[in-house]
Amino acid sequence: MNNEKQYTFIFAGAGAATLQILGNLLECPQLSNANILIIEQDSQKKNDRTWCFWEPKEKMEWTPYVVKEWEKIQFSSSSLSLNKSLSPLTYKMIRSEAYYKTMHERIRQHRSIDVVYDAVIGHHEEDERVTVRTTNNTYLGTYFFNSVFDWGLVQNQKRYPVLQQHFVGWFIKTELDHFDPTTATFMDFCVPQLGNTRFMYVLPLSKNEALVEYTLFSKDRLKRASYEREIRRYLNTKNIRNYTISETEEGSIPMTSYPFSKHNTKRVMHIGSAGGWTKASTGFTFTFIERKAASLVLFLKENKDLSLFEKRNRFWWYDLLFLDVLARYNNKGTMLFSRLFERTQLATIFRFLDEKSSLGEEVRIMRSFPVGLFIMQLIRRLMRAFH
Ligand SMILES: Cc1cc2nc3c(=O)[nH]c(=O)nc-3n(C[C@H](O)[C@H](O)[C@H](O)COP(=O)(O)OP(=O)(O)OC[C@H]3O[C@@H](n4cnc5c(N)ncnc54)[C@H](O)[C@@H]3O)c2cc1C
């Protein structure tokens, strides 16, 4: 079946990227009445994501959705135990369902936005329009934004390293008080590394409730039972034996410097993780989506060629080199992160991860790492570029 109406913007997927862009579009007087179509394959999206991010405490945009904030960060490994204030930042948690619900309500109130529950299976670009194919229909748009991540794209190439941040988490309630609700355990490397970069991520919601997540930065996912065995073992080492599990979450976030934007064209743009908006060295995406969504809407007001939107910065190179090292020496993550947290001020680390640090700070951060390892990798990367 063909749909003859031509939308100004078609979005594939209604996750964080599409909804944040949409939030900005609806605030923009020149674009808020554009005809928009959102195609999402899952009509039952609920709490499928727990988004955490850091930002200045006084920033209010996400306040209606924030379920918990932490003022302090804990980092642990066999060589370092650090518990420090994150001030002037705080670490915040959002559960996705509340955000989806609010955005769906806003969408329902807009007569110029249509939502279709169907799977996008392809698109074809012509001079003046893009045809988007779904399982049951085809749709026409002037611009097409795609947030459907394609693992095949990154896994069928060898030029850029590809890791995943993969995890299983349990929301638990303990019989006794075990947690400090003011402190988020960002990384606890005191778990067997087994040749990879493995750590626990513990987000206490109260003294006896927490999200406990077993996380790896590595190439391949594990069987679900392996993540759960490690969570059980970790809780045991903390003397946490009597607890109930209220919810679980699992996921895999791409960690790669693959240049997704090379697939952007005049009328087609890849957004969110599918557009490379995930920070390659950490998997953090939420704040990058927030920034990109705001600048994309400013860009759209000028009606430009979409392929001109993305610009590569020096942080892309840092991430590439870091991932090169982590992919080759996957067991060295605990050492690399310990040295970073031991030798650098917390505020500087988070500015660096936010891509807002100065060159001087970046040089100091680089000197906290084993320089020889990175120089060797840089040489390998350069030699590869010339062959
Ligand atoms: C469990 C989990 C927890 C995370 N936690 C954090 C965090 O704490 N902090 C952080 O910064 N980042 C986090 N991330 C990474 C990132 O922020 C999220 O993945 C974020 O949702 C990415 O937004 P997106 O729009 O790119 O993709 P998504 O939110 O995944 O949206 C893509 C949408 O496309 C839909 N879709 C898929 N295929 C099709 C198709 N063929 N046709 C139509 N629709 C389709 C999906 O149903 C989905 O709704 C997390 C990721 C996961 C998986």
Ligand as a Chemical Component Dictionary entry (heavy atoms), coordinates in Angstrom:
data_LIG
# 
_chem_comp.id                   LIG 
_chem_comp.type                 NON-POLYMER 
_chem_comp.pdbx_formal_charge   0 
_chem_comp.three_letter_code    LIG 
# 
loop_
_chem_comp_atom.comp_id 
_chem_comp_atom.atom_id 
_chem_comp_atom.alt_atom_id 
_chem_comp_atom.type_symbol 
_chem_comp_atom.charge 
_chem_comp_atom.model_Cartn_x 
_chem_comp_atom.model_Cartn_y 
_chem_comp_atom.model_Cartn_z 
_chem_comp_atom.pdbx_ordinal 
LIG C1  C1  C 0 19.262 -0.583 28.846 1  
LIG C2  C2  C 0 20.020 0.635  28.408 2  
LIG C3  C3  C 0 20.429 1.564  29.352 3  
LIG C4  C4  C 0 21.151 2.706  28.950 4  
LIG N1  N1  N 0 21.556 3.587  29.898 5  
LIG C5  C5  C 0 22.215 4.694  29.530 6  
LIG C6  C6  C 0 22.608 5.644  30.503 7  
LIG O1  O1  O 0 22.441 5.416  31.697 8  
LIG N2  N2  N 0 23.216 6.784  30.089 9  
LIG C7  C7  C 0 23.445 7.055  28.770 10 
LIG O2  O2  O 0 23.984 8.116  28.442 11 
LIG N3  N3  N 0 23.132 6.131  27.829 12 
LIG C8  C8  C 0 22.501 4.985  28.167 13 
LIG N4  N4  N 0 22.139 4.082  27.211 14 
LIG C9  C9  C 0 22.541 4.347  25.814 15 
LIG C10 C10 C 0 21.566 5.294  25.077 16 
LIG O3  O3  O 0 21.353 6.468  25.814 17 
LIG C11 C11 C 0 20.238 4.667  24.818 18 
LIG O4  O4  O 0 20.388 3.489  24.104 19 
LIG C12 C12 C 0 19.300 5.602  24.055 20 
LIG O5  O5  O 0 18.023 5.081  24.187 21 
LIG C13 C13 C 0 19.696 5.740  22.603 22 
LIG O6  O6  O 0 18.696 6.446  21.933 23 
LIG P1  P1  P 0 18.368 6.147  20.395 24 
LIG O7  O7  O 0 17.203 6.980  20.039 25 
LIG O8  O8  O 0 19.600 6.222  19.621 26 
LIG O9  O9  O 0 17.956 4.600  20.387 27 
LIG P2  P2  P 0 16.705 3.931  21.070 28 
LIG O10 O10 O 0 16.295 4.666  22.281 29 
LIG O11 O11 O 0 17.069 2.496  21.175 30 
LIG O12 O12 O 0 15.545 4.125  19.990 31 
LIG C14 C14 C 0 15.474 3.382  18.802 32 
LIG C15 C15 C 0 14.003 3.049  18.579 33 
LIG O13 O13 O 0 13.875 2.414  17.311 34 
LIG C16 C16 C 0 12.908 1.380  17.427 35 
LIG N5  N5  N 0 13.162 0.461  16.328 36 
LIG C17 C17 C 0 14.138 -0.483 16.222 37 
LIG N6  N6  N 0 14.087 -1.083 15.020 38 
LIG C18 C18 C 0 13.075 -0.488 14.351 39 
LIG C19 C19 C 0 12.543 -0.635 13.037 40 
LIG N7  N7  N 0 13.064 -1.519 12.156 41 
LIG N8  N8  N 0 11.496 0.128  12.670 42 
LIG C20 C20 C 0 10.954 1.050  13.534 43 
LIG N9  N9  N 0 11.422 1.249  14.784 44 
LIG C21 C21 C 0 12.474 0.492  15.176 45 
LIG C22 C22 C 0 13.148 0.809  18.814 46 
LIG O14 O14 O 0 12.013 0.120  19.295 47 
LIG C23 C23 C 0 13.457 2.083  19.603 48 
LIG O15 O15 O 0 12.279 2.618  20.158 49 
LIG C24 C24 C 0 21.451 2.919  27.576 50 
LIG C25 C25 C 0 21.072 1.956  26.651 51 
LIG C26 C26 C 0 20.382 0.825  27.056 52 
LIG C27 C27 C 0 20.033 -0.208 26.015 53 
# 
loop_
_chem_comp_bond.comp_id 
_chem_comp_bond.atom_id_1 
_chem_comp_bond.atom_id_2 
_chem_comp_bond.value_order 
_chem_comp_bond.pdbx_ordinal 
LIG C1  C2  SING 1  
LIG C2  C3  SING 2  
LIG C2  C26 DOUB 3  
LIG C3  C4  DOUB 4  
LIG C4  N1  SING 5  
LIG C4  C24 SING 6  
LIG N1  C5  DOUB 7  
LIG C5  C6  SING 8  
LIG C5  C8  SING 9  
LIG C6  O1  DOUB 10 
LIG C6  N2  SING 11 
LIG N2  C7  SING 12 
LIG C7  O2  DOUB 13 
LIG C7  N3  SING 14 
LIG N3  C8  DOUB 15 
LIG C8  N4  SING 16 
LIG N4  C9  SING 17 
LIG N4  C24 SING 18 
LIG C9  C10 SING 19 
LIG C10 O3  SING 20 
LIG C10 C11 SING 21 
LIG C11 O4  SING 22 
LIG C11 C12 SING 23 
LIG C12 O5  SING 24 
LIG C12 C13 SING 25 
LIG C13 O6  SING 26 
LIG O6  P1  SING 27 
LIG P1  O7  DOUB 28 
LIG P1  O8  SING 29 
LIG P1  O9  SING 30 
LIG O9  P2  SING 31 
LIG P2  O10 DOUB 32 
LIG P2  O11 SING 33 
LIG P2  O12 SING 34 
LIG O12 C14 SING 35 
LIG C14 C15 SING 36 
LIG C15 O13 SING 37 
LIG C15 C23 SING 38 
LIG O13 C16 SING 39 
LIG C16 N5  SING 40 
LIG C16 C22 SING 41 
LIG N5  C17 SING 42 
LIG N5  C21 SING 43 
LIG C17 N6  DOUB 44 
LIG N6  C18 SING 45 
LIG C18 C19 SING 46 
LIG C18 C21 DOUB 47 
LIG C19 N7  SING 48 
LIG C19 N8  DOUB 49 
LIG N8  C20 SING 50 
LIG C20 N9  DOUB 51 
LIG N9  C21 SING 52 
LIG C22 O14 SING 53 
LIG C22 C23 SING 54 
LIG C23 O15 SING 55 
LIG C24 C25 DOUB 56 
LIG C25 C26 SING 57 
LIG C26 C27 SING 58 
# 
